[in-house]
Amino acid sequence: MYFIRRFYYAPIQQLEYTVKKFLTGQFKNQKTIYTPNFNPSIDYILKFFSKTLFTLKNIKSEFTHGKEIKWEVELAREIQWKTFSKKLTTIPELDLVASSKPAGEIGWDSYDAILTDDNYYVYVGDATGHGVGAGFIMMMVNSLVHGFAKVFKSGADILGHTNAIVKPRIKANLLMTVLLIRWNIPEKKLYMTGAGHEYLMIYKKAQKKCFKIKSGGAAIGMVKNIDKLLQERQIKFEKDDVAILYSDGITEAINNNVKDGSQEFFWEDRLMKAIEGAPDANGQDYKTARSIYNNISIELSRFMGYQHVQLDDITLAVIHYKWDKFDPANDVPAKIPEEFITEWRW
């Protein structure tokens, strides 16, 4: 009876005790289970259960840690999303349509519309890299641009002071490109300032053609002082012209439904064709912000195709300089008809 209790019953009892400790979260290490040496069968069974419990303990720990990380990412995403304007500020002369679609949990593109006494600012930005680091520099730049627009007039001054604050506080590999336009309300003139971003696209109603303008400048965070590299330039912008700001998530989108090795980027040429091919307002001879925005969405969706993989954030802002005769009732519907869209939606 002693040997039965010592070498058979006691190990099983110890195994039961260890399982209970595991279920209550008190299992500490692999050596908790007693393993006798004289009986290989029982020894093998107990070692198996001991290693299994130890493995499950690690999986449980990693799962718990993963849940904590997921919760923190969701919190960061919520905070980041609240930095975006819920309703974009508009002014009578301009009609703005804008949106952004992140590729992951944390976005690294940004856009905003800011109204001051005499100026109306619209900008699009794109932080380099991916993940939380890029997301937080986006939040920093978004907040600083919004704040400095209340203090400075020139886009170059706004971006220069933003860089002076951001650069000492971030790693060298974190950058953000920005394209900022300023509409002077009393003068009715358009100005642009680029910080290493994509082209500014301008659709000219008179020529019925789209033109691209280099943004110039240097990205926020590239060097300590970018003031000499920033330049605010006036852009000829007449009634019924349309300005388009975007991130490279559009121009570098891939037609990844093609599996024969002939994948291509969307590039600027297709973007310009999508702008020029947008329909006019109903019964009118001009394009609107909504018609161009929708057509870019349609053409990009067709290009990316079904089962696409979005590799980068996609941001688009379209601004139409309206005539007094502009009637929103003649504009194209905000909702894109289902027959024109594939899987990609804003």
VEXDREN-2710 file (C-alpha; in Angstrom, 1 decimal):
% VEXDREN-2710
k/r/px/py/pz
1/MET/0.0/0.0/0.0
2/TYR/2.9/2.3/0.8
3/PHE/4.5/1.8/-2.6
4/ILE/1.1/2.2/-4.4
5/ARG/0.5/5.4/-2.6
6/ARG/4.1/6.7/-3.0
7/PHE/4.7/5.9/-6.6
8/TYR/1.2/5.8/-8.2
9/TYR/-1.4/7.7/-6.2
10/ALA/0.8/10.6/-5.1
11/PRO/2.0/11.6/-8.6
12/ILE/-1.6/11.5/-9.9
13/GLN/-2.8/13.6/-7.0
14/GLN/0.1/16.0/-7.6
15/LEU/-0.9/16.2/-11.3
16/GLU/-4.5/17.0/-10.2
17/TYR/-3.3/19.7/-7.8
18/THR/-1.1/21.3/-10.5
19/VAL/-4.0/21.3/-13.1
20/LYS/-6.1/23.1/-10.5
21/LYS/-3.3/25.6/-9.9
22/PHE/-3.1/26.2/-13.7
23/LEU/-6.8/26.8/-14.0
24/THR/-6.7/29.4/-11.2
25/GLY/-3.7/31.1/-12.7
26/GLN/-1.3/30.0/-9.9
27/PHE/0.9/27.6/-12.0
28/LYS/4.5/28.9/-11.7
29/ASN/7.0/26.5/-13.2
30/GLN/7.5/23.2/-15.0
31/LYS/8.9/21.2/-12.0
32/THR/5.8/21.3/-9.9
33/ILE/4.7/17.8/-11.0
34/TYR/6.5/14.9/-9.2
35/THR/7.9/12.3/-11.7
36/PRO/9.1/9.0/-10.3
37/ASN/12.0/7.3/-12.0
38/PHE/11.2/3.6/-11.5
39/ASN/8.0/3.5/-13.7
40/PRO/8.7/4.8/-17.2
41/SER/5.1/4.8/-18.2
42/ILE/3.9/7.0/-15.4
43/ASP/7.1/9.1/-15.6
44/TYR/6.4/9.7/-19.3
45/ILE/2.7/10.6/-18.8
46/LEU/3.5/13.1/-16.0
47/LYS/6.4/14.7/-17.9
48/PHE/4.0/15.1/-20.9
49/PHE/1.3/16.8/-18.8
50/SER/4.0/19.0/-17.1
51/LYS/5.3/20.2/-20.4
52/THR/1.8/20.7/-21.8
53/LEU/0.8/22.9/-18.8
54/PHE/4.1/24.9/-19.1
55/THR/3.4/25.5/-22.9
56/LEU/-0.2/26.4/-22.2
57/LYS/1.0/28.8/-19.5
58/ASN/3.2/30.6/-22.0
59/ILE/0.4/30.7/-24.6
60/LYS/-1.9/32.2/-22.0
61/SER/0.7/34.8/-21.1
62/GLU/1.3/35.7/-24.7
63/PHE/-2.4/35.8/-25.4
64/THR/-3.0/38.1/-22.4
65/HIS/-0.1/40.3/-23.5
66/GLY/-1.5/40.4/-27.0
67/LYS/-4.9/41.5/-25.8
68/GLU/-3.3/44.3/-23.9
69/ILE/-1.4/45.5/-27.0
70/LYS/-4.6/45.3/-29.1
71/TRP/-6.4/47.4/-26.5
72/GLU/-3.6/50.0/-26.5
73/VAL/-3.6/50.1/-30.3
74/GLU/-7.4/50.6/-30.4
75/LEU/-7.0/53.4/-27.8
76/ALA/-4.3/55.0/-29.9
77/ARG/-6.5/54.7/-33.0
78/GLU/-9.5/56.3/-31.2
79/ILE/-7.3/59.2/-30.0
80/GLN/-5.9/59.6/-33.4
81/TRP/-9.2/59.6/-35.1
82/LYS/-10.5/62.3/-32.8
83/THR/-7.7/64.6/-34.0
84/PHE/-9.4/64.7/-37.4
85/SER/-12.1/67.3/-37.9
86/LYS/-15.4/65.5/-37.7
87/LYS/-16.9/68.1/-40.0
88/LEU/-14.6/69.9/-42.4
89/THR/-14.8/73.7/-42.3
90/THR/-15.9/75.2/-45.6
91/ILE/-16.3/78.7/-47.0
92/PRO/-18.7/80.1/-49.6
93/GLU/-16.3/80.3/-52.5
94/LEU/-14.9/76.8/-52.2
95/ASP/-16.4/73.3/-52.1
96/LEU/-14.3/70.7/-50.4
97/VAL/-14.6/66.9/-50.4
98/ALA/-12.0/64.9/-48.5
99/SER/-11.4/61.6/-46.8
100/SER/-8.7/59.2/-45.7
101/LYS/-8.7/55.4/-45.5
102/PRO/-5.9/53.9/-43.4
103/ALA/-4.3/50.6/-44.4
104/GLY/-3.9/49.4/-40.8
105/GLU/-5.1/50.0/-37.3
106/ILE/-3.1/53.2/-36.9
107/GLY/-3.1/55.7/-39.8
108/TRP/-0.1/57.7/-40.9
109/ASP/-1.9/60.0/-43.4
110/SER/-3.5/63.3/-42.3
111/TYR/-5.7/66.0/-43.7
112/ASP/-7.4/69.1/-42.3
113/ALA/-9.3/72.3/-43.3
114/ILE/-8.7/75.3/-41.1
115/LEU/-10.4/78.7/-41.3
116/THR/-8.9/81.9/-39.8
117/ASP/-10.1/85.5/-40.2
118/ASP/-8.6/86.0/-43.7
119/ASN/-7.3/82.6/-44.8
120/TYR/-8.6/79.2/-45.4
121/TYR/-6.0/76.3/-45.2
122/VAL/-6.3/72.8/-46.6
123/TYR/-3.5/70.3/-46.3
124/VAL/-2.7/66.6/-46.8
125/GLY/0.3/64.9/-45.1
126/ASP/1.9/61.5/-45.2
127/ALA/4.2/60.2/-42.4
128/THR/7.0/57.8/-43.6
129/GLY/6.9/54.2/-42.4
130/HIS/4.1/52.4/-40.8
131/GLY/2.7/51.7/-37.3
132/VAL/2.4/53.6/-34.1
133/GLY/5.5/55.8/-34.6
134/ALA/4.3/57.1/-37.9
135/GLY/0.8/57.5/-36.4
136/PHE/2.0/59.7/-33.6
137/ILE/4.2/62.0/-35.7
138/MET/1.1/62.5/-37.9
139/MET/-0.9/63.5/-34.8
140/MET/1.9/65.9/-33.7
141/VAL/2.1/67.6/-37.1
142/ASN/-1.7/67.7/-37.4
143/SER/-2.1/69.5/-34.1
144/LEU/0.9/71.9/-34.7
145/VAL/-0.3/72.9/-38.2
146/HIS/-3.8/73.6/-36.9
147/GLY/-2.3/75.7/-34.0
148/PHE/0.3/77.7/-36.1
149/ALA/-2.4/78.5/-38.7
150/LYS/-4.0/80.7/-36.0
151/VAL/-0.7/82.5/-35.5
152/PHE/1.1/82.8/-38.9
153/LYS/-0.3/83.6/-42.3
154/SER/2.2/82.1/-44.7
155/GLY/2.2/78.4/-45.3
156/ALA/6.0/78.4/-45.2
157/ASP/6.0/80.0/-41.7
158/ILE/3.4/77.4/-40.5
159/LEU/5.4/74.4/-41.8
160/GLY/8.8/75.9/-40.8
161/HIS/7.7/76.4/-37.2
162/THR/6.0/73.0/-37.1
163/ASN/9.3/71.4/-38.2
164/ALA/11.2/73.4/-35.5
165/ILE/9.0/71.8/-32.8
166/VAL/8.8/68.3/-34.2
167/LYS/12.5/67.6/-35.3
168/PRO/14.1/67.6/-31.8
169/ARG/11.4/65.3/-30.5
170/ILE/11.4/62.4/-33.0
171/LYS/13.8/59.8/-34.3
172/ALA/15.9/60.5/-37.4
173/ASN/14.0/58.0/-39.5
174/LEU/10.6/59.5/-38.8
175/LEU/9.5/62.1/-41.4
176/MET/6.3/63.6/-42.7
177/THR/5.6/65.1/-46.1
178/VAL/3.0/67.9/-46.3
179/LEU/1.2/69.9/-49.0
180/LEU/-0.5/72.9/-47.7
181/ILE/-2.6/75.3/-49.7
182/ARG/-3.9/78.7/-48.5
183/TRP/-6.9/80.5/-49.9
184/ASN/-6.8/84.2/-49.1
185/ILE/-10.4/85.1/-48.7
186/PRO/-10.3/88.9/-49.3
187/GLU/-7.9/88.6/-52.3
188/LYS/-9.4/85.4/-53.6
189/LYS/-6.0/84.0/-54.4
190/LEU/-4.6/80.5/-54.0
191/TYR/-1.1/79.8/-52.5
192/MET/0.7/76.5/-52.0
193/THR/3.6/75.4/-49.8
194/GLY/5.2/72.0/-50.2
195/ALA/7.2/70.0/-47.7
196/GLY/8.5/67.1/-49.9
197/HIS/5.0/65.9/-50.8
198/GLU/3.3/64.7/-54.0
199/TYR/2.3/67.0/-56.8
200/LEU/-0.6/69.5/-56.5
201/MET/-3.0/68.7/-59.3
202/ILE/-5.0/71.6/-60.8
203/TYR/-7.8/71.0/-63.3
204/LYS/-8.2/74.1/-65.4
205/LYS/-11.8/74.5/-66.7
206/ALA/-10.8/76.8/-69.6
207/GLN/-8.4/74.3/-71.1
208/LYS/-10.4/71.2/-69.8
209/LYS/-7.0/69.8/-68.8
210/CYS/-5.2/68.7/-65.6
211/PHE/-1.8/70.1/-64.7
212/LYS/0.6/68.9/-62.0
213/ILE/2.8/71.3/-60.0
214/LYS/5.8/70.1/-58.0
215/SER/5.4/70.7/-54.3
216/GLY/9.1/71.2/-53.5
217/GLY/10.5/71.8/-50.1
218/ALA/11.7/69.3/-47.5
219/ALA/9.8/66.8/-45.3
220/ILE/9.0/67.7/-41.7
221/GLY/11.7/66.1/-39.5
222/MET/14.3/65.8/-42.3
223/VAL/16.7/68.5/-41.0
224/LYS/16.7/70.9/-38.0
225/ASN/15.8/74.0/-40.1
226/ILE/13.9/73.7/-43.4
227/ASP/12.9/77.4/-43.6
228/LYS/15.2/78.1/-46.6
229/LEU/13.7/75.1/-48.4
230/LEU/10.1/76.1/-48.0
231/GLN/8.5/78.5/-50.4
232/GLU/4.9/79.7/-50.6
233/ARG/3.9/80.2/-54.2
234/GLN/0.8/81.7/-55.8
235/ILE/-1.1/79.4/-58.1
236/LYS/-3.4/80.7/-60.8
237/PHE/-6.9/79.5/-59.7
238/GLU/-9.9/80.7/-61.5
239/LYS/-13.6/80.0/-61.2
240/ASP/-14.6/76.4/-61.9
241/ASP/-11.0/75.3/-61.5
242/VAL/-10.4/72.3/-59.2
243/ALA/-7.4/71.6/-56.9
244/ILE/-6.6/68.0/-55.9
245/LEU/-4.3/67.0/-53.0
246/TYR/-3.5/63.3/-52.4
247/SER/-1.2/60.9/-50.7
248/ASP/1.0/58.3/-52.5
249/GLY/-1.4/55.6/-51.4
250/ILE/-3.3/56.5/-54.6
251/THR/-0.4/56.9/-57.1
252/GLU/1.5/53.9/-55.7
253/ALA/-1.6/51.6/-55.5
254/ILE/-1.0/48.3/-57.3
255/ASN/-3.3/46.3/-59.6
256/ASN/-2.6/43.3/-57.4
257/ASN/-5.4/41.2/-58.9
258/VAL/-3.0/40.6/-61.8
259/LYS/-1.0/37.4/-61.1
260/ASP/1.1/37.2/-64.3
261/GLY/3.9/39.4/-63.1
262/SER/2.6/42.5/-65.0
263/GLN/1.6/44.4/-61.8
264/GLU/1.7/48.2/-62.2
265/PHE/1.3/51.3/-60.1
266/PHE/-1.6/53.7/-60.6
267/TRP/0.9/56.6/-61.0
268/GLU/0.1/60.3/-61.8
269/ASP/-0.9/59.7/-65.4
270/ARG/-3.9/57.6/-64.5
271/LEU/-4.8/60.0/-61.7
272/MET/-4.8/62.9/-64.2
273/LYS/-6.9/60.9/-66.7
274/ALA/-9.4/60.1/-63.9
275/ILE/-9.6/63.9/-63.1
276/GLU/-10.1/64.8/-66.7
277/GLY/-12.6/62.0/-67.3
278/ALA/-14.8/63.0/-64.4
279/PRO/-18.3/63.9/-65.5
280/ASP/-19.6/67.5/-65.5
281/ALA/-22.3/68.6/-63.1
282/ASN/-25.8/67.7/-64.3
283/GLY/-26.6/69.9/-67.3
284/GLN/-23.5/72.1/-66.7
285/ASP/-20.2/72.6/-68.4
286/TYR/-17.9/72.3/-65.3
287/LYS/-16.7/69.6/-63.0
288/THR/-17.2/69.7/-59.2
289/ALA/-15.2/68.5/-56.3
290/ARG/-17.6/65.7/-55.8
291/SER/-17.6/64.6/-59.5
292/ILE/-13.8/64.4/-59.5
293/TYR/-13.5/62.8/-56.1
294/ASN/-16.0/60.1/-57.1
295/ASN/-14.4/59.4/-60.4
296/ILE/-10.9/59.0/-58.8
297/SER/-12.5/56.5/-56.4
298/ILE/-14.1/54.6/-59.3
299/GLU/-11.0/54.5/-61.4
300/LEU/-8.8/53.5/-58.5
301/SER/-11.2/50.8/-57.5
302/ARG/-11.3/49.4/-61.0
303/PHE/-7.5/49.5/-61.2
304/MET/-7.0/47.8/-57.8
305/GLY/-9.6/45.1/-58.6
306/TYR/-11.2/42.4/-56.4
307/GLN/-9.3/40.9/-53.4
308/HIS/-6.9/43.8/-53.4
309/VAL/-4.3/44.4/-50.7
310/GLN/-4.2/48.1/-49.6
311/LEU/-0.5/48.6/-48.8
312/ASP/-0.6/52.3/-47.8
313/ASP/-3.0/54.9/-46.4
314/ILE/-5.1/56.6/-49.1
315/THR/-6.0/60.2/-48.7
316/LEU/-7.7/62.6/-51.1
317/ALA/-8.9/66.2/-50.9
318/VAL/-10.6/67.9/-53.8
319/ILE/-11.5/71.7/-53.8
320/HIS/-13.7/73.4/-56.4
321/TYR/-13.7/77.2/-56.9
322/LYS/-17.4/77.8/-57.4
323/TRP/-19.3/80.3/-59.4
324/ASP/-22.1/82.2/-57.8
325/LYS/-24.4/80.2/-60.1
326/PHE/-23.3/76.9/-58.6
327/ASP/-26.3/74.9/-57.5
328/PRO/-25.7/71.8/-55.3
329/ALA/-28.8/70.2/-56.7
330/ASN/-26.9/69.9/-60.0
331/ASP/-24.0/68.1/-58.4
332/VAL/-23.4/64.4/-58.8
333/PRO/-24.7/62.2/-56.0
334/ALA/-22.4/61.7/-53.0
335/LYS/-23.0/58.0/-53.0
336/ILE/-21.2/56.2/-55.8
337/PRO/-23.5/53.8/-57.7
338/GLU/-22.8/50.1/-56.9
339/GLU/-22.2/49.3/-60.6
340/PHE/-19.1/51.5/-60.7
341/ILE/-17.3/50.3/-57.6
342/THR/-15.5/47.0/-56.9
343/GLU/-14.3/46.3/-53.4
344/TRP/-12.5/49.5/-52.6
345/ARG/-14.6/52.1/-50.7
346/TRP/-13.8/55.1/-48.6
END
